[in-house]
């Protein structure tokens, strides 16, 4: 169950026995949100957020959605590395607050 990112107390991780669609779990305290990425023709055409356990505080959910919007392709690439190519993953701690103009698309 590797944690791939930590962003201001939000832990982004894979469970080791995952399945498609590509998705991650975000934990903040006891709350868990599942984020799924749907790809078609090499593009992410939809991203969904589903609260699995508890409820993220509104400000944390806003931060999380902003993080996902900027890091979505990096998350998908790390999924491929872990589940397809069996490469171990090291947690990356993001300490810089994401701004509206940030983008890694």
Helices and strands as residue ranges (DSSP letters): E 3-7, E 10-13, E 22-28, E 31-40, E 43-53, H 58-79, I 80-84, E 92-94
